[in-house]
Amino acid sequence: MAKQTSQGRLYVQATFNNTLVTITSEKGKVLDWTSCGRMGFKGTRKSTPYAATSTIQDAIGRITNLGIKILRVYIKGPGPGRDAALRVLRGTPQIQVTMLSDVTPLPHNGPRPPKQKKG
């Protein structure tokens, strides 16, 4: 079992096919993780909001086992797990969310355009 801490970070990566949740210490050391596939969902059922909700609830159970009470939450990606994560975290009284950040990467110039046609 990892060292008991009262603060931590929760990273939610919501892709179109899966939702990955990582629990880290304040310094970034991974304490635990879970995903829709680890929860037993397979195929297209992994990409549902219900699968993401159960994954986040499992992560919250793991967080309380680690003794973490204060969280910083980082959400990344466009998948259905985004809204599910927010709904579950809002309805959890034993965990205090101090920061909520969207770290989805945004393209700022895009790829290089194709060459001009000759002729």
N, C-alpha and C positions, 0 to 999 in steps of 0.2 A: 504494500500500500504506500502511496506517495505521502510526502510530508503534508501535514494539515496546514492549510492557509485559509484566510477568510475572504480574500479577494482573488478574482481570476478573470479570464477572458473567454468568451464563447464565440467561435468562428462558425458561421453557417454559410456553406457553399451550396447554393441552390441552382443546379443545372436542370436542363429539360428532362434528363433521364434519371436523376438521383438527387438526394439531399444528403450532404456530408456535414457532420457536426464535430468540431474539435474543441476540447476544453483544455486551456493552457493556464499556467501560472502567470503572474504579472510580468515576469521576465521572459515569457514565451516558451517555457518548457512544457511539452505536451504531457498532460496528466491522464487524459482519457479521450476516446473518440467513439462515434457511432455513426451509422448510416442506415438508409432504408433497406439496403441489401442485408445488413447485419440483423435487422429486425425481422427478416424472413420474407420480405416482399420480393417478388421476382418479375421480370419482364416489364410490361407496361404498367403494372400496379405500383412499381417503384416511383413512377412519375406522377402520382396523385397527391392532392393536398392531405388526404387522410394518412397516407404513408409518412408524409413529412411531419404531420402533427404527432403521430405516435413516436417518431424518431426524436423530436424535440422533447417530448415528455420523458422518454428514456434518458435523454441527456440531462434533463433536470434532476431525475432520480440519481444519476451518477454524480451530479454536482453536489447534491445534498449529502451523499455518502462521503464525498471528499471534504465536507465541512465548509464549502464556499457559500458565502451569503451575499456578497457584493460582486456584480458582474459588469464588465464592459462587453458589449455585443457588437460584432462586426459581421455584416451581411453582404454576401457577394453573389452575383448572378441573377438571371432573369426567370428562374423556374418557379414552380408553384410552392416551393418551400419557404419563400420570402414571407408571404402573408401568414402562412401557418405558424412560422416562428414568432412573428409579432403577436399573433393572437394568443398563443400559448404563454409567452413570456408576460403578457399583460395580465393574464389570469392567474399568475403564480404569486401568492402573497409571501412565501418564505424566501424569495430571492429579490434583491433590490438591484434594478438596472440603473447604473449611473451614467452610462453613455451608450448611445445607439448610433452606429455609423454605417453608411453604405460605401463599400470599397470596390464596387463594380468598376472595372476598367472601361474607360471611354476612349474610342479612337479620336485623335485630334487632327489627323490629316489623311488617313487612309493609305492604301497601297499605291505604289507608283502606277501611273496610267500606262496602257499598252502603247507599243511603238506605232507611229503613223504608217498607214498603208502606202506602199510605193506605187507610183503610176498614176 
